[in-house]
Each structure stands twice: as C-alpha cells, then as structure tokens.
Amino acid sequence: MSEFDFDTRSNRGGTGAVKWTRYGPDDRDEMLPFWVADMDFRLAPVIQEALQARLDHGFFGYSEPTPSLNQAFIEWLYAQYAWQVREDWLVWVPGIVPGFNLACMVLETQGASIMMNTPVYYPFLYAPQNTGHRAIYTPLTQRWSRPAEIDFELMRSSLAKDTRMFLACNPQNPTGRVYSRDELSALAGFCIEHDLLICSDEIHSPLVLDTKREHHTIGEVAPEIESKLIALFAPSKAWNFAGLGCGVAVIPDPTLRARFRAVHNGLVPMMSPMSMTAAEAAYRHGEPWRQALLAYLRENHRLLHDRMNKLPGIHMHAAQGTYLAWIDVSSLQLNSPAEWLRSFGIALSEGSQFQGPGYVRFNFACPRPMLQAGINRFETGVHAAIDRRDDT
Ligand SMILES: Cc1ncc(COP(=O)(O)O)c(C=O)c1O
C-alpha cells in the first residue's frame, strides 16, 4: 500500500484546468478527459509544503534560479543518468515548448531545414516554421510486431543541403519509446556525420515504465555530441505541475549557449518564483512520490494494455515510458477516431495531430476508477464503430 493517494479523484472544476474544460462540462462525468498530458493526481505533499512556505514569504518579484536550485538539478541529473554537467551550462526556461522553439532560433542560417521523427508531440511539428525554418519529417518505423524505431536510412535519404538541426524526443511522445544506448549513440553519430545541432527534449525522462529499460541521456551516452547539444529537462511532467511552467536547457558549448541566451532574453519571461520552488522540491525530495507514482502508472498501463489488446482489430504497443498510450484504431476506418469516441463520453488526442492518422493517444495518468470508466466507454465506442463499419 502506497503512502500516497493516487486513487481519489479531486474535482478540478472551476479552476480552468484545460484537460477538463476543453471538451467540458468540467464538473461532471459526461466527458472523461484522457487527452492533454497532465495527470489527475494531487501534487506530492513535499512540493505542496514547499510552495506553501514560499507563498507565506509574500514576495514574488523577478527572480533568478538560485545556486541551490542549480545544485539540486545537477545532483539529480547525475544521480539519475550519470551525466555530470556544470552550473554555467544551465539556462532555465519557463517551459519546454519555448525551449525547443528557442533552440531552433539559435541557427545562424535563416530558412534552414530541421529534421524530426514523426509521429511526435505536435508543437515540435511547427517549431521550425515558427522560427523561420522548414521542417523535414521522417516517420519512425511502426510495425505491429515491434516498438517504433528510428529509420536512419530514411533520415539519410531525406537530408537536404540546408539541414542544420535534429529535434529529438526521448522518451518519445506519443509512441512511448525509450531509446537504448545504441540508438542514441547512432543518433549522435548521425548528427555529427552531417554536422547537425541536436535539441533533445527529455521532459518525460523520469517516467520510464518498462522495468527492463532505463532512460539514457544523449549527452552522457555520446560526450562527443556536447558541442552540438541543447538538452531539455523539466520536473513539471513527472511531478505534475505543468501549469507552473518550468524547464532547463543544458548547453555545454559556450557559443551555442550565448546564442540561446541572446534569443531568450527579452522574448521569454523569467521563470516564476513558484515554479522554481516546486522544481527544487521535486529534485531534492520528490523521489519517494515519483517511485509510488511509477508503481501506480505501471498498473494502470497493464490494465489499459490488456483491455485494449482484447478489442478486435485494436492494437496498443506497451509504452516503455511516459503515461501516454499510442493506440492503433485504423481498422475502425474512422476519419476522426477521437471525435467519434467523444460521442461516447471519452476525450482522447487525435493521432493525426501528431502525424499519426489512424491512432489515438490515451493519457492513463488518472485514478484507476476513472481509467476503468474511460476504458468501458472506449470499448462501447469501438463496438459501435465496428457495427457501423460492418453495416456499410
Ligand atoms: C515531449 C514534450 N515536450 C514538451 C511538453 C510541454 O512542455 P512545457 O509545458 O514545459 O512547455 C510536453 C507536454 O506534453 C511534451 O510531451
């Protein structure tokens, strides 16, 4: 029995929580949300207490990351992934989405191309265009029989003369892949061979579910990539305070870091004092809660995986990491499967948003009774779609 309560559902109605308002109503069960990546679990008590103490202090002026926050992150990163980074390599950002958009802005050539694997967390798709560049999308190999894989051959043949950067996501949203050391070292080799910068979004790194795998960070796996690397980390996903806005870019190369800082300053606000307090509490004291969370998520994952794969024609690969399930519903022959499922009271993310048509993404980080209710609705929606398909 965990000392933390993940089973009780709290009413988030009236707080503006987008997860609950987007497909509303936010205070009743007509629509259960399993889309955006935040969790329906209350904050870890140690983080809540740290925030309360900070609140009681009563001052919220412009604030810089303290040496104590930097140390907390550096020690956590080393303890988790054996990557020793220096304090002056860190640039804190108020979110990882701004972080990878800023990373694209460091490119000196305007109108360059930036490569990424798809399907991927959809703000990746637009970051090149947002920043005056062009995107090259290279799909991961997705087969029924095995987890998604990086297709290096396709990446090689898709390179253009003006390709300057690779945007990586590990653990990968939405496929849940956690890349191995071999895959990461091959990715680093690819970037070095073709002289590409690499921006590696590792926001989901504390969320490895597969007990036979662990997260490896590319800067530790391939130190030779350091001069080309912008690695992004955040505690906000794993410890569930995405709304506070918080992340850190680790940029070992001084020139690259100076360029990143130059585009950052004046454009992106400083981190909020509350988010820095939450971050430090998570990195210093959040491990027991995270371990209990992982145990709970593994059980939710097992339940979802079993039930999905029993449905005729529906296929879900085990998610190695994240709390997001990537479910192949293409056999239902629906144009917008998530929209179809909403009419059965369950809000999921549409795969096409991530460049994965025929899939839906299911966020299973919620109290188990809510998950069970959601799965029941999913099943009803699938059976109705099968009947409709077979009638036509
Ligand atoms: C891979 C990935 N990066 C970034 C984010 C969002 O980061 P932030 O809220 O810090 O901008 C998410 C949120 O789901 C994500 O999955």
The ligand as a Tripos MOL2 file, in Angstrom:
@<TRIPOS>MOLECULE
LIG
   16    16     1     0     0
SMALL
NO_CHARGES

@<TRIPOS>ATOM
      1 C1          7.6630   15.9090  -25.3500 C.3       1 LIG1
      2 C2          7.0530   17.0970  -24.6830 C.ar      1 LIG1
      3 N1          7.7270   18.2540  -24.6290 N.ar      1 LIG1
      4 C3          7.2140   19.3590  -24.0330 C.ar      1 LIG1
      5 C4          5.9750   19.3260  -23.4500 C.ar      1 LIG1
      6 C5          5.3970   20.5530  -22.8210 C.3       1 LIG1
      7 O1          6.3380   21.2110  -22.0850 O.3       1 LIG1
      8 P1          6.0320   22.6040  -21.4090 P.3       1 LIG1
      9 O2          4.6620   22.5390  -20.8360 O.co2     1 LIG1
     10 O3          7.0940   22.7340  -20.3730 O.co2     1 LIG1
     11 O4          6.1750   23.6550  -22.4660 O.co2     1 LIG1
     12 C6          5.2320   18.1400  -23.4790 C.ar      1 LIG1
     13 C7          3.8820   18.1140  -22.9030 C.2       1 LIG1
     14 O5          3.1550   17.1790  -23.0510 O.2       1 LIG1
     15 C8          5.7920   17.0110  -24.1000 C.ar      1 LIG1
     16 O6          5.1350   15.8400  -24.1350 O.3       1 LIG1
@<TRIPOS>BOND
     1     1     2 1
     2     2     3 ar
     3     2    15 ar
     4     3     4 ar
     5     4     5 ar
     6     5     6 1
     7     5    12 ar
     8     6     7 1
     9     7     8 1
    10     8     9 2
    11     8    10 1
    12     8    11 1
    13    12    13 1
    14    12    15 ar
    15    13    14 2
    16    15    16 1
@<TRIPOS>SUBSTRUCTURE
     1 LIG1         1 GROUP 0 **** ****
